[in-house]
C-alpha cells in the first residue's frame, strides 16, 4: 500500500522534473523557470491527467520491485535459517538473528532492483 501512495504523491514531481530537464531548465528561453511555475503551467494546460503522465509504467515498476523483494524473503530465509518457513514458524524455531534478516533483506533488495 505504501508504494502505491508514494507513486501517487511523487508522480507529478517526476513529470515536472522530466519536463524541466527536456526544456533545459529555462536556459533556452532566456529565463529560469521554477518547478512551481512548471507545475502550474502543466496543471493549467493539461489538467490533473497531465500531472500523472507515465503513472501506469511507474506502478508496474514498483509492483515488480515489491513483488520480487517481498515475495522472496520467506524462501530465502528458509534457506538461511534452519526450520524457518514463515513468520508464524518463528514461535517454534525462534526469530532469526539480525545478521540473517539483514542478509535476506539485502539479497531480496538486490534481486528486486535487478528485476
C-alpha positions in Angstrom: 0.0 0.0 0.0 2.8 2.4 0.8 4.5 2.2 -2.6 1.1 3.0 -4.3 0.7 6.1 -2.1 4.2 7.2 -2.8 3.7 6.9 -6.5 0.6 9.0 -6.4 2.4 11.7 -4.4 5.6 11.8 -6.4 4.3 11.3 -9.9 3.6 15.0 -10.5 7.1 15.8 -9.2 8.7 13.4 -11.6 6.7 14.8 -14.6 7.8 18.3 -13.7 11.4 17.2 -13.3 11.4 15.5 -16.6 9.9 18.4 -18.4 12.4 20.8 -16.9 15.2 18.6 -18.0 13.8 18.4 -21.5 13.4 22.2 -21.7 16.9 22.8 -20.4 15.5 24.3 -17.2 14.7 27.6 -18.9 18.1 28.3 -20.3 17.0 28.4 -24.0 14.0 30.6 -23.1 16.2 33.3 -21.6 14.6 33.0 -18.1 14.8 30.5 -15.3 11.6 28.6 -14.8 10.8 27.3 -11.3 9.4 23.9 -10.5 6.2 25.5 -9.1 5.8 27.6 -12.3 6.2 24.5 -14.4 3.7 22.6 -12.3 1.2 25.4 -12.5 1.5 25.6 -16.3 1.2 21.8 -16.6 -2.0 21.8 -14.5 -3.5 24.8 -16.4 -2.7 23.4 -19.8 -3.3 19.6 -19.3 -5.3 19.4 -16.1 -4.9 16.7 -13.5 -4.3 14.0 -16.0 -1.2 15.8 -17.3 0.3 15.6 -13.8 0.0 11.8 -13.9 1.6 11.0 -17.2 3.5 7.8 -17.0 1.7 6.7 -13.9 1.0 3.2 -15.4 4.6 2.4 -16.0 5.6 3.7 -12.6 3.0 1.4 -11.0 4.4 -1.6 -13.0 7.9 -0.7 -11.9 7.0 -0.5 -8.3 4.9 -3.7 -8.5 7.7 -5.7 -10.0 10.2 -4.4 -7.5 8.0 -5.1 -4.4 6.7 -8.5 -5.6 10.3 -9.7 -6.0 11.5 -8.0 -2.9 8.8 -9.1 -0.5 7.9 -12.4 -2.2 11.4 -13.8 -2.0 12.0 -13.1 1.7 10.5 -16.2 3.2 12.0 -18.7 0.6 15.5 -17.1 1.1 15.2 -17.0 4.8 14.2 -20.7 4.9 17.4 -21.5 3.1 19.5 -19.4 5.5 17.8 -20.2 8.8 17.0 -23.9 9.6 13.4 -24.6 10.5 12.1 -21.3 9.2 9.1 -21.5 6.9 7.4 -18.2 7.5 7.0 -15.6 10.3 4.5 -17.9 12.1 7.1 -20.7 12.4 9.3 -18.4 14.4 7.4 -19.4 17.5 8.9 -22.8 17.3 12.3 -22.0 15.8 12.9 -18.6 17.3 13.4 -15.4 15.5 16.3 -15.5 13.1 19.3 -13.4 14.2 19.6 -9.9 13.0 22.5 -10.7 10.6 20.4 -13.3 8.9 17.5 -11.0 8.5 19.8 -8.3 7.1 21.4 -10.7 4.7 18.0 -11.9 3.4 16.7 -8.4 3.1 19.8 -7.3 1.2 19.5 -10.2 -1.2 15.8 -9.5 -1.8 16.6 -5.8 -2.4 19.3 -6.6 -4.9 17.1 -9.1 -6.8 14.2 -6.7 -6.7 16.3 -3.8 -8.1 17.6 -6.0 -11.0 14.1 -7.3 -11.9 
